[in-house]
Amino acid sequence: MDIQRLLRPLGLVTGASLVLAFIGLMGDRPVNAVPPPQVLLADYAAHFRDAQKLEVTHGLGLSGVRGLYMSRGAQGWTLDQRWGYPANDELVNETLLALADLKAVEARTAQPDWHRALGLVVPEELGAAVRFRVTDSGGEELASLLLGKEQQSEAEAKQQVENYGPELRQFYVRREDSNQSWLARGRLPRNPEPAAWIDPRLPRHAPDKLRQVRFEGAPDDFAFVRVGEAWSMAGAARWLQRLDTLRPDDVAREDAINFEKARRFTLIYADGVSIRFENIGAATVIWSRMRITAKPTASAETKALADRLNARYEGWALRYDAARTPVLMPAKRDLES
């Protein structure tokens, strides 16, 4: 019997099966088989230092959208919707750098019908995405990225921490001009509140030069003074610590707030600088404005410092939650205990 004649059909069948299996595997390739780039926004990364405007738009579903618009000026970044009040430069610059450093882990769907499940529908279409749009001085778009949901799997989250460090996150993104979505890794802020984006700093001076804090406008005016390395009231040190960590929630133009019945406290320094806070309670918030002065006998350097601080804060009213009342509008008994 001719064995080769018997094996020839079997070989043909086997070969055909392998070809069909290969075709089947190719036909079953997932939609995310597009190889990811090392840097997701490589074109932006090459020009991110040209950024002059940053727009962060949050989709709030049926509640509409919330936009935060920031512009770069000679003195740094400012918030357009807050009359040009200084923005949190550190957060803005970190955001611009984070966009440039965003890494694609792997491709996801390119089907628009699946974008909503990943949180990648544009904010204006009842979507939940956060859009980061960056433009240069000529208005040319450098980047427009939609940030979607974070990866939710516990196993993936554990791997993320082990491999990339606890500060990094993995989330879904896509360029606004593309349907291709990606699982990306990086750091991008999601906070839609102005408090996160306004400059959190308050007027400060050398703490070792502080000699007295005077409170006025309360039922009882009072003050505490430095006595050696301590203070004349038991609660003074704790109050100063809380004042040092104070951060505003929002800002308005000073002339929009009535400060006629404001309560005041003044920080008085050895070199002649005085920083006065005027505070008025309004329902669930407190509004505060600041004035910085120097004594006529102060040095030219000290007067220049007071002028700089006053120019920075004059004309603005900062808003705080009413929970800050013990700091901004304390009673005498609060500092005696």
FIKOLVEX-841380 format. One record per residue (C-alpha): residue in three letters; x, z, y. Coordinates in steps of 0.001 Angstrom, whole numbers, plus 524288, in hexadecimal, padded with zeros to 5 digits. Example, Ala and Ser with C-alpha at 12.3 -4.5 7.8 and 13.67 -1.06 7.14 Angstrom:
<sites>
ala8300C81E787EE6Cser8356681BE47FBDC
</sites>
This chain:
<sites>
met800008000080000asp805117FC5680D8Dile805CD8098281479gln8091C8033D82189arg7FC887FB4082122leu7F4E3807F081F44leu7FBE580F4B82A21arg7FAFC8046583444pro7EC4F806838374Fleu7EE6E8152F837B8gly7F9658135D8419Fleu7F0D680AB884A06val7E5E8814D6849D5thr7EF6281FB184D60gly7F520817D685897ala7E7B28147F85DC8ser7E3D0822D385D16leu7EFB6826DA86506val7ECB981C9086F5Fleu7DE868210C8703Bala7E2B782F4587122phe7EC0E82C1587C39ile7E170824898836Agly7D83482FE888153leu7E1E083995886DBmet7E40F83100892BCgly7D56E82FAA894AEasp7D3BB83E7389414arg7DDA38413D89EC3pro7D7D184B468A821val7D4AB848228B636asn7DF6A851708BA78ala7EA40849CB8B3C6val7EFA88456C8C0F5pro7FD4784B758C254pro7FDC48555C8CD6Cpro8075A853E28D8A4gln8116F85E878DA63val80CAD860FA8E852leu7FE5785E028EA81leu7FF5D85A048F8D6ala80CDD853EC8F90Fasp809F084B4A904D9tyr8052C8571490C96ala810B085F609080Cala819E6855AE90E89his81311856FF91BBEphe80C7F8645C91C0Earg81529868CB9274Basp80DFE85EC292FBFala801428666692E59gln7FA4D868F093B42lys7ECA586C4B93680leu7E78A8739892AA2glu7D91F8734392715val7D41787C4D91C6Athr7C5E18798B918E4his7BE828824390F66gly7B28E87D7290824leu7A7F6887EB90821gly79DB88809990041leu7903E8817A90660ser79612889819117Dgly79D9087DAB91650val7AC0887D9791971arg7B58888635920C2gly7C116880039277Cleu7CDA1885D392CAEtyr7D54587CEA935BEmet7E31A87FCB93A28ser7EC31878799435Barg7FABA879AA945BEgly7FEC087BDD953DDala80B1187F5395B32gln8092C88DCE95800gly8052088BEE949D2trp7F84E88A0394295thr7EB2D88CF0948F2leu7DD0288D5B9445Aasp7D4AA882BE94A83gln7C796889C094874arg7CD118963E94E52trp7D0688906D95B94gly7DE8D88E3F957E4tyr7E16189C38953A1pro7EE4D89CFE94C30ala7ECE889A9793DAAasn7F3CC8A1A2932B3asp80012899399331Aglu8051289EB492658leu7F8B689B2E91ED8val7F7A888D9F924FEasn805CA88A4892200glu804B088FB391433thr7F8A18873E91205leu7FF8687AED916B8leu80B2487DF690E05ala80262881499026Aleu7FBD3873F59036Bala8093186D8090353asp80D83875898F799leu80111873D98EF8Blys804408702B8E175ala7FB558689D8D845val7FAD886ED78CAC6glu7F2A3864408C463ala7E86C85A0F8C7A7arg7DA0085CF38C638thr7CE088546A8C796ala7CD108487D8D053gln7BE39848108CE9Cpro7B70384BD28DB3Aasp7AB8C851288D350trp7B45D85BEC8CE1Chis7B9F8860278DB43arg7AF4286A108DE01ala7B288871A48D1A2leu7C0788730E8D6A2gly7BC3F876B58E476leu7C19B86A038EA05val7B5C6864898F141val7B851863078FFE1pro7B2CF86E1E90853glu7A95C8653290FACglu7A25A8617B902FFleu79E8186F688FF59gly7AB8B870BA8F89Dala7B38687D138F6B3ala7C0D4876F08F913val7CA3687B7390398arg7CFE886FE390AE3phe7DD808709D910EBarg7DFBA8657F91A7Cval7EC75863D9921E5thr7EEE385A1B92CDEasp7FA74856EE9359Dser7FB53855EF9446Agly7F58C8483794432gly7E9DC84C4F93C0Fglu7EEFB845A992FD2glu7EB1384C989235Aleu7F67C8524491BD6ala7EE64858909110Fser7E05A85B6490D50leu7DF1A863A69011Eleu7D3208699E8FAA8leu7D552876E18F44Bgly7CBE287A1B8E943lys7CA0C884F08DF6Bglu7D4D888D348D9D6gln7D7FC88C598CB76gln7CFD7896C48C4B8ser7D4FE898078B6CEglu7DB0A8A5658B424ala7E56189F2B8AB8Dglu7E8AC8956F8B644ala7E9128A03F8C062lys7F2678A81F8B7D7gln7FB1289C408B5EEgln7FAAC899C88C48Cval7FFC18A7788C799glu80A2A8A6FF8BD11asn80F258998B8C0C4tyr80D6F8989B8CF5Cgly80C608A6488D4E8pro8005B8ADF58D94Cglu7FF808A7BE8E6D7leu7FD94899E18E1E0arg7F03A894AF8DE1Dgln7EB5F8892F8D639phe7DF94882028DB96tyr7D90C874BC8DC0Bval7DBE686B828E73Farg7DA8785D578EB24arg7DE7B855158F694glu7D26B852168FE94asp7D519843768FDCFser7D61B843B18EEECasn7CCF8846F38E3A8gln7D86084B578DB31ser7D87585A258D9DDtrp7E3B0862CF8D5CFleu7E67A870518D0C5ala7F052874DB8DAD3arg7F8F7880AA8DCDBgly7FC29887058E9C8arg7F7848900B8F4A1leu7EC6D88C018FD98pro7E3F38956C9059Earg7D544895D490345asn7D12B89F9890DBFpro7C6E489960916B9glu7C6BC8A4A09207Apro7CD378A33692DD8ala7D3858B09592BDEala7DD1A8AA9B92243trp7E13889FE292BA3ile7E24C8A68A938EBasp7EF068ACC393D32pro7EDEC8BAD393823arg7F8358C07D94132leu7F4F08CA3994BEFpro7FD868CDD695795arg808828D671952ADhis813DC8DD9C958E5ala81EFE8E5E895393pro818798F16D94C7Easp823F98FA7994F47lys8212C8F8E595DD8leu812EF8FD2B95CB4arg8110A909E496417gln8027090BC0965E0val7F51C9064C9620Barg7E9FB908FB96B6Aphe7DB7E90771967E0glu7D1239057397269gly7C2AE9027797312ala7BE9C90B79967FApro7B6BE917E496A9Basp7C3D491EEC96B4Easp7CFF29182397066phe7DBFC91C80968F8ala7E9E5918A1965B3phe7F4E191B7095C47val8035591B7F95FCFarg8102691AF495890val816399283F95610gly823CB92613950A4glu821C291DF594457ala81371921E4942ECtrp806C19209C94A84ser7FE6E92AA295177met7F251927B494922ala7F20A9290C93A5Egly7EB8A91BE4937CDala7F3CE913F194147ala7FDB890EA793779arg7F31590A0292E3Ftrp7EB9B903B993985leu7F7CC8FC5693DCFgln7F9D78F77892FF3arg7EBEF8F24D92F75leu7ED7E8EBF693CC9asp7F9AE8E508937EEthr7F2138DEBA92CB9leu7E6898DA9993533arg7E2ED8CC2E933CEpro7D8168C4EF93B2Aasp7CCE68BE1593427asp7C9E98B43093EC9val7CC288B0EC94D0Cala7C42A8AD1D95907arg7C6608AA9596756glu7C7088B76096EBBasp7BCA08B35E97890ala7B2A38B20F96D91ile7B30E8C0D196B17asn7AE658CB869744Dphe7B9268D5D7974EFglu7B2D48DDB497FE8lys7B09B8E9AB97741ala7BCBD8E83096EEEarg7C4778F3A0969B2arg7D3178F2BA96BBAphe7DFCC8F77096621thr7ED338F4D896BE2leu7FA6B8F4E096525ile804938F9A796EF3tyr813068F6EE96C7Aala81F5B8FD13971DFasp8242B8F07E97836gly817DB8EF0E98078val80FC88E5F0977E5ser801618E945975E8ile7F8598E26A96C2Farg7E9F18E50A96E9Dphe7DF148E205964E6glu7D11F8E14996A1Casn7C7118E23C95F29ile7B8668E07995EFBgly7AF908E25095330ala7A4F28D8339509Bala79C538DA7094499thr7A5248D85A938D5val7B15D8D4019401Dile7BAEE8D8A394A74trp7C0758CFC9954F1ser7CDA08D2DC95AE1arg7D5BB8CD6496607met7E3938D0F7969EFarg7EB548D28E97678ile7FA138D43A9770Ethr800C18D94B98359ala80DF18DE80987A5lys810FF8E8BC991E7pro8166A8E3D199EE0thr822D88EB6299BCAala824B08E4E098E79ser8303A8DBE098C04ala82F188CD3B98E06glu8301A8CB4897F51thr824F38D4D697CE2lys81C798CE5898731ala81F158C11098114leu81AF78C662973C9ala80E478CBA997974asp80B9A8BEA498012arg80DB08B72A9734Fleu804C68C01F96B9Easn7FA618BFF09761Aala7FAA98B113976E6arg7F8EA8B0759682Btyr7ED168B98396747glu7E68E8B89E97496gly7D9368B22797449trp7D68C8B4D7965DEala7CD728BE4F95EEFleu7D0668C198950CAarg7C5CB8C56694731tyr7C6BE8D00793CE0asp7BD8B8D57F932C3ala7B6A28E20B936CEala7BE158E8E392BE7arg7C9B28E8A99354Cthr7C2BA8F22A93E84pro7CBA98FDBE93ADDval7D73D8F59893F7Cleu7D1D38EEAD94B6Dmet7C8108F8ED95026pro7CC59905F194A46ala7C67A9130E94DB2lys7CF7291E389514Earg7CC009257C944D4asp7D0E2919C593CDEleu7DEA091C25941ECglu7DE5B92AEF9418Cser7DD0092BB3932C2
</sites>
